[in-house]
Amino acid sequence: MRTPSELKAFMKQRRMGLNDFIQRLATNSYACKHPEVQSILNLTPPQDAELMNTNPSPPPSPSQQINLGPSSNPSAKPSDFHFLKVIGKGSFGKVLLARHRADDQFYAVKVLQKKAILKKKEEKHIMSERNVLLKNVKHPFLVGLHYSFQTADKLYFILDYINGGELFYHLQRERCFLEPRARFYAAEIASALGYLHSLNIVYRDLKPENILLDSQGHIILTDFGLCKENIEPNGTTSTFCGTPEYLAPEVLHKQPYDRTVDWWCLGAVLYEMLYGLPPFYSRNTAEMYDNILNKPLQLKPNISNAARHLLEGLLQKDRTKRLGCTEDFIEIKNHIFFSPINWDDLNAKKITPPFNPNVTGPNDLRHFDPEFTDEPVPSSIGCSPDSALVTASIKEAAEAFVGFSYAPSMDSYL
């Protein structure tokens, strides 16, 4: 059992982005001596530069700009919203609870700083997130995008407001879940991943921090910044990305990987729900990477044989033998562990969730970490910058995100 100080250190490490984590790892002399860590730090292939670059180049030239077409929502602006609370933070900005002044609807507004994105050369990932959100027309377990717009220095995603709390927050409070509850969450997560795979999208960053509960207790998957689009059923990619505790062996090995990387992550999340810690976890990151690559999976006897068999299938180090490698989601769906699940009822949200967050309304923030909600809302969030103050660099930043803005057609509501 972890002490409170260990738990605090674990949580702090979990909040770090991979980019920050790699840079911290690179400055740790002990960790750097470990051969697997040296491999990760020294053998980063060229296509990974957008994640690892510590000496970023200037903003992209016109030939590198991402142009997805003209804005179809030119009238949207920050002053349309009353920004109420900070409910999340990331490398490039914040997520805020906001109420639209015209219709009093509540939204989660993700506000990203263009300069920070360009400094780390992450614009492709941000645009990928937008593209994936656009493709999620109506899946019950994926967060929905209402529209997006930009100012000279910021990008704004107007998203569904989900206030049942991160799965990470509930796991942290309860340590682990009973098997029926873990099964319900795993089934809804698998359904969402299967849907993304059907669109040739690999999620790549499944972890309890990216899994939210809605006000009834259903799963909502969020944060599509690391999604990889256009991965055909047998297609692979090789960018080194993800979250340390959940990296699959093939990613650590710098080998090409495919959509089965998401099934490894599902196994890691299910393991954490049942046992309270990710599989192969160690506070020493070099040791954890060595465990992921070389240590056999060890399962304590307090779970059912079906759960044991599923974890062994999902956490198979050889991706060509991993559950899901042949028929993808169908193999997961048909596993004996999920035999109590009626998948049609699950997708129709007809199964009563095992836990009800009991929120009283949109202003009920009890399931958000006070680390976020205690922070003052920056006054700059709801303001468009004065045109006289827009510098040349900000203008370059604005040009890099041509086509970001989006408003759905009326057809999508019919």
RAMOLIN-V386529 format. One record per residue. N is the residue number from 0. OMEGA is omega in radians with two decimals (999 if undefined). Layout:
BEGIN
n=(N:N)
omega=(OMEGA:OMEGA)
END
This chain:
BEGIN
n=(0:1:2:3:4:5:6:7:8:9:10:11:12:13:14:15:16:17:18:19:20:21:22:23:24:25:26:27:28:29:30:31:32:33:34:35:36:37:38:39:40:41:42:43:44:45:46:47:48:49:50:51:52:53:54:55:56:57:58:59:60:61:62:63:64:65:66:67:68:69:70:71:72:73:74:75:76:77:78:79:80:81:82:83:84:85:86:87:88:89:90:91:92:93:94:95:96:97:98:99:100:101:102:103:104:105:106:107:108:109:110:111:112:113:114:115:116:117:118:119:120:121:122:123:124:125:126:127:128:129:130:131:132:133:134:135:136:137:138:139:140:141:142:143:144:145:146:147:148:149:150:151:152:153:154:155:156:157:158:159:160:161:162:163:164:165:166:167:168:169:170:171:172:173:174:175:176:177:178:179:180:181:182:183:184:185:186:187:188:189:190:191:192:193:194:195:196:197:198:199:200:201:202:203:204:205:206:207:208:209:210:211:212:213:214:215:216:217:218:219:220:221:222:223:224:225:226:227:228:229:230:231:232:233:234:235:236:237:238:239:240:241:242:243:244:245:246:247:248:249:250:251:252:253:254:255:256:257:258:259:260:261:262:263:264:265:266:267:268:269:270:271:272:273:274:275:276:277:278:279:280:281:282:283:284:285:286:287:288:289:290:291:292:293:294:295:296:297:298:299:300:301:302:303:304:305:306:307:308:309:310:311:312:313:314:315:316:317:318:319:320:321:322:323:324:325:326:327:328:329:330:331:332:333:334:335:336:337:338:339:340:341:342:343:344:345:346:347:348:349:350:351:352:353:354:355:356:357:358:359:360:361:362:363:364:365:366:367:368:369:370:371:372:373:374:375:376:377:378:379:380:381:382:383:384:385:386:387:388:389:390:391:392:393:394:395:396:397:398:399:400:401:402:403:404:405:406:407:408:409:410:411:412:413)
omega=(-3.12:3.03:3.10:-3.13:3.09:3.14:-3.14:3.13:3.14:-3.13:-3.12:3.13:-3.10:-3.11:-3.10:2.98:-3.10:-3.12:3.11:-3.11:-3.13:-3.13:3.11:3.12:-3.10:-3.13:-3.14:-3.01:-3.13:-3.09:-3.07:-3.11:-3.10:-3.04:-3.12:3.12:3.10:3.13:-3.11:-3.07:-2.99:-3.00:-3.13:-3.11:-3.05:-3.07:3.13:-3.02:-3.11:3.09:-2.94:-2.96:3.11:3.05:-2.99:3.08:3.13:3.11:-3.03:3.07:-3.11:-3.11:-3.13:-3.08:-3.13:-3.09:-3.12:3.11:-3.08:3.10:3.07:3.08:-3.01:-3.05:-3.10:-3.14:-3.10:-3.08:3.02:-2.99:2.94:-3.07:-2.93:-3.04:2.94:-3.14:3.10:3.14:3.08:-3.08:-2.98:-3.13:-3.03:2.97:-3.08:2.94:-3.12:3.06:3.13:-3.03:-3.06:-3.04:3.11:3.07:3.11:3.12:2.90:-3.11:3.12:-3.07:-3.06:3.12:-3.12:-3.08:3.13:3.13:-3.11:-3.14:3.13:3.09:-3.08:-3.03:-3.14:3.14:3.13:3.12:3.08:3.12:3.13:-3.11:-3.12:3.11:3.14:-3.10:3.13:-3.08:-3.05:-3.14:-3.01:-3.03:3.05:-3.14:-3.10:3.06:3.09:2.99:3.09:3.08:-3.11:2.91:-3.10:-3.04:-3.07:2.98:-3.12:2.97:3.08:-2.95:2.97:3.06:-3.09:-3.02:3.04:3.08:3.06:3.02:3.11:-3.13:-3.12:3.08:-3.12:-3.12:-3.02:3.13:3.08:-3.11:3.00:-2.99:3.14:3.12:3.12:3.13:-3.13:-3.14:-3.11:3.14:-3.14:3.08:-3.13:3.11:3.13:3.13:3.12:3.11:3.10:3.13:3.13:3.07:-3.10:3.09:3.02:-3.01:2.98:-3.09:3.11:3.09:-3.06:3.11:-3.12:-3.13:-3.12:2.95:3.06:-3.03:3.07:-3.13:3.06:3.14:2.95:3.11:-3.09:3.09:-3.08:-3.06:-3.13:3.12:3.06:-3.11:3.01:3.04:-3.13:-3.11:3.13:-3.09:3.12:3.01:-3.06:3.14:3.12:3.11:-3.09:3.14:-2.96:-3.06:-2.99:-3.12:3.11:-3.11:-3.09:3.08:3.11:-3.14:-3.09:3.11:3.01:3.13:-3.07:-3.05:3.10:3.07:3.11:3.13:2.99:-3.11:3.07:3.09:-3.14:3.13:3.10:3.09:-3.11:3.10:-3.08:-3.01:3.08:3.10:3.07:3.09:3.07:-3.06:2.97:3.07:3.06:-3.01:3.12:3.12:3.13:3.11:3.11:3.10:-3.13:-3.07:-2.91:-3.02:3.09:3.10:3.12:-3.10:3.09:-2.98:-3.05:3.06:-3.10:3.09:3.14:3.12:3.12:-3.12:3.13:3.14:3.12:3.13:-3.11:-3.10:3.05:-3.05:3.11:-3.04:3.14:3.10:-3.07:3.05:-3.11:-3.06:-3.08:-3.07:3.03:-3.00:-3.12:-3.13:3.13:-3.11:-3.07:-3.13:-3.08:3.13:-3.10:-3.12:3.08:-3.04:2.94:-2.97:3.09:3.10:-3.14:-3.10:3.09:-3.11:3.11:3.10:-3.14:-3.14:-3.09:-3.14:3.10:-3.12:3.09:3.08:-3.06:-3.12:-3.08:-3.12:-3.14:-3.05:-3.02:-3.09:3.05:-3.13:3.10:3.06:3.12:-2.95:3.11:-3.09:3.13:3.08:-3.13:-3.10:-3.09:-3.04:-3.05:-3.09:2.91:-3.11:3.06:-3.07:-3.13:-3.09:-3.11:-3.09:3.12:-3.10:3.12:3.08:3.09:3.13:-3.13:-3.11:-3.10:-3.05:3.04:3.10:-3.13:-3.02:-3.05:2.93:-3.10:3.04:3.14:-3.13:-3.04:3.13:-3.03:999)
END
